[in-house]
Amino acid sequence: YVSILSTCMKKAKNAFHQIVKAVIHCHSRKVFHNDIKPYNIMYHEITGHIKLIDFSYGDMLQEEFYTQAPEPFTVWTLGITLFEMICGRMPFKNKMEIVEGKFSVTSDISQGEQQFSEKLFKCRNFIERCLCSHPSDRITVEGILKHPWLCRGSNKVSDKEQHYFHPLK
């Protein structure tokens, strides 16, 4: 059980790191995706590589409309996406939970051995930083890459672990 959750977290971390890098690349090219969610992410099961797809809601970042990418919105959608990847569901059950910025981690991922709890705590803290109800309180896209949950340890998943979990299937 713990090794499967550990693999889940490792794979989610690897995939999410790639998603954030893809978003930063898009923003550097003045492209705003505007619809980041699991259905718009292709995951190659063998290599673990990620591709952002479906830019139909996207927009070119033009100076007369945007001085920079709508970062708080992007961070919010990244937090929602990560939560879905790890927990398999949306973080909020109703509009009031969204307004209050309250979410709960499902019991199947919140329980486990002691060795896993620190990783889970850092991940939960990271998601909370993305899903703050006030946009000005959210972590930045660049700050995401520096958060201890994402930058600590290896994001690589071994071939042996590969078969346990496909986070974006």
N, C-alpha and C positions, 0 to 999 in steps of 0.2 A: 504493500500500500504506500509506504513512505517513498520507496524508490520510484513508483509511478508518479506520485505527486512531484517529486524532485525533478523527474524527467519532464513533466508537464511544465514546471516553472522554468527549467532551462530552455526548453523549446520556445515557450512563450517569450522569454527574454531575448533569445536570438532573433525570433521573428519580429518582435517589437522594435528592437534596435534597428533592424533593416527598414522597417516602416518609417521610423523617425528620420533616418538618413535619407530616405526617398522623399519625404515631405520637405526636408531642408533643401534638398537638391531642386525640387519643384519651385520652392520659394526663391531660390537663388536665380532661377530662370524666369522669375516674375509670373509663375503659374500657381494658382490657388485651387486645390482639388475640390474642396467644399463638400465632400461626401465620403469621408473616410469611415469605413465600417468593414466588418469581416467579409461581406459579400463582394466588396470592391478590392479585395486583396487576393492575389493568386499565390498559392503556396505549393512549391515543388516538393513532393514528398521524399524524393531521393536525395536531392541536394540541400533542401531546407531553404532555398532561395525564395525571396519574396518579390512580387511585382505589384505596384499599384495599378488598378485598371479603372475604367469607366469614369472619364473626366467630363461626363455630360452636364453635370452641375457646376463644373469648374469655371474659372474665370481668369482672364489675364489681369495681373496686378498693374493697373494703369494709375499714374500719379494723380490724375484728377479724381479718381474714386478711392484709391487706397494709398496711403503713404508707406504702409508695410502690409504684409500678409495679415489677415484678421486672426492674429495669434491666439487670443483667448478662445475663440471658436475652435480652432485647430487643436489646441491642447485638450479642450473638452472632448472632442470626438476621439482623440487618441486615448484618453482615459477610459471612455466608454468601450472602445475597441479592445483595449487590454483586459478590462474586466470581463468582457464576453469571451475572450480567448481563454482565460483562466477558469472562470466559473460556469461558462456555458449558458449564460442568461444575461439579460440587461440588469444593470445595477439598481434601477429604481422601479418600484412597483406602481407608483402613482405620481401625479403632478406635484403634490405637496412634498414628497421626498426629494424631488428634483429641486424645488424652490429652497428647501432646507439643506440641500446637499448631503442628505443622509442615505447611506446604502449599507447593506449588510452582506458579508461574505457568507456563502452557503456553508452549511455544516460539514459537507463532505470535504471541503478544502480547509475549513478553519480548525478541524480537529486533526490530530496527528502526533507524531513523536516530537520530543523536545528539540531535536536537531533541525527540524523543519520550521519550527515556530519563528525563529529569527528571520529567516528568508521571507516568510509570509508577512511578518510585521513590516519589514522594509517595503515589500510590494504593496501592502495596504496603505502605508504612508505615502508611497509614490502615487497611487491611484487617488488618494485624498487630495494630494497637491494638484492633480489634474482636474478634479471634479469640484473644486471650491465653488460655492454658489456665487461668489462675487468674482467676476472676471479679472479684476486687478490683483486678486490674491493668488491667482494660479501661477504655477511654475511656467517658465518660458519654454519654447521649443528647444532652444539651445541648452537651457537648464536641465531638460529631460535627460540629455546625454551625460550630464554630470551627477545625476542623482545616484546615491550609493547602491540602490537596488539594481540599476541598469549597468553601472560601470564596474561594480565589484565582481571579481571572479570571471571565469570564462563563460562566454555565450555559446560555445561550441557544444553540440550534442554528439555523442559518440554513435558509431554505427550500431552498436549493441543496444543503445537506448532508443534508437530511431523508431522502432516498431511500436512503442508503447502509446504514443500520442501524436495526433495530427491536429494542431491547434486551430487551423483555419479550414478544415474540411467542410 
